[in-house]
Amino acid sequence: MSRYSERLEDAGLTPEEAAAAAVPESGPGLTTTGGNRYATALDYLHATHPETGIEVVFVPGEALPDWAVATQAAKERQTLAKLPGLPPQSEPKGERPVKGR
C-alpha cells in the first residue's frame, strides 16, 4: 500500500477503491524510457508532422511519438558526423611493464 492510497482511504474511499485509484510510486516503465534515449526530447526539437505537414516543437524532457524519435536520432547522427575525428593512436614501441606480475 502506498502513501497515496492511504490518503485516499483517509478521504473516505474503501481500501479496494483506493488501491484501484492510486498510481504506483515506482515500478517498471515509470522512470525509464524503455531503453531508448530518444523517447524524450533531449533539446528543443523542431520537426514537421508527417501526416499533417504542421511544424511541431517539442521541449526538453517531453515524450516523443515514434516519428519524432526518428527525427531526433537522425539530427543527432548528422551533428556527430560533422565533428572532427580523433587523430589515430599509434601503438607504443618496445616493452611496457605489466602491473601485478
C-alpha positions in Angstrom: 0.0 0.0 0.0 1.4 3.4 -0.9 1.1 6.6 1.0 -1.2 7.9 -1.8 -3.7 5.1 -1.3 -3.6 5.6 2.5 -4.5 9.3 1.8 -7.4 8.2 -0.4 -8.7 5.9 2.3 -8.5 8.8 4.8 -10.6 10.8 2.3 -13.3 8.2 2.6 -12.7 5.6 -0.1 -12.8 1.9 0.6 -9.4 0.1 0.5 -10.3 -1.5 -2.8 -11.3 1.9 -4.4 -8.1 3.5 -3.0 -5.9 0.7 -4.4 -7.6 1.0 -7.8 -7.2 4.8 -8.0 -3.7 5.0 -6.5 -0.8 5.4 -9.0 2.2 3.2 -8.2 5.1 5.2 -6.8 7.6 3.1 -8.6 7.7 0.2 -10.9 8.8 -0.9 -14.4 8.5 1.7 -17.0 7.7 4.6 -14.7 11.2 6.0 -14.6 12.7 4.8 -17.8 12.1 5.3 -21.5 12.3 1.6 -22.3 16.0 1.8 -23.1 15.5 4.3 -25.9 17.3 7.5 -25.0 15.5 9.3 -27.8 12.0 8.6 -26.4 12.1 12.0 -24.7 13.3 15.3 -26.3 16.9 15.9 -25.4 16.7 19.6 -26.5 14.2 21.7 -28.4 13.2 19.6 -31.4 11.7 21.3 -34.4 10.0 18.8 -36.7 7.3 18.6 -39.3 4.4 16.2 -38.6 4.4 13.6 -41.3 0.7 13.4 -41.8 -0.4 17.0 -41.4 2.7 18.9 -42.5 2.4 21.2 -39.5 5.6 22.4 -37.8 5.8 21.0 -34.3 8.2 22.0 -31.5 9.0 19.6 -28.6 10.5 20.9 -25.4 13.3 19.1 -23.5 12.0 16.2 -21.5 8.8 15.9 -23.5 7.8 12.4 -24.6 8.1 11.9 -28.3 6.0 10.0 -30.8 7.8 7.4 -33.0 8.2 9.8 -35.9 9.8 12.4 -33.7 12.1 9.8 -32.1 13.4 9.0 -35.6 13.8 12.7 -36.4 15.8 13.4 -33.2 18.0 10.4 -33.8 18.7 11.5 -37.4 19.6 15.0 -36.3 22.0 13.7 -33.7 23.7 11.5 -36.2 24.1 14.5 -38.6 25.6 16.6 -35.8 28.0 13.8 -34.7 29.1 13.3 -38.4 30.2 16.9 -38.5 32.6 16.6 -35.6 36.2 16.1 -36.4 37.5 12.6 -35.7 40.2 11.9 -33.2 43.8 11.6 -34.5 44.8 7.9 -34.9 46.6 6.5 -31.9 50.0 4.9 -32.6 50.9 1.7 -30.8 53.7 2.2 -28.2 57.0 0.7 -29.3 59.0 -1.6 -27.1 58.0 -3.4 -24.0 56.0 -1.9 -21.2 55.7 -3.2 -17.7 52.6 -5.1 -16.8 51.2 -4.4 -13.3 50.6 -7.3 -11.0 53.2 -9.7 -12.4 
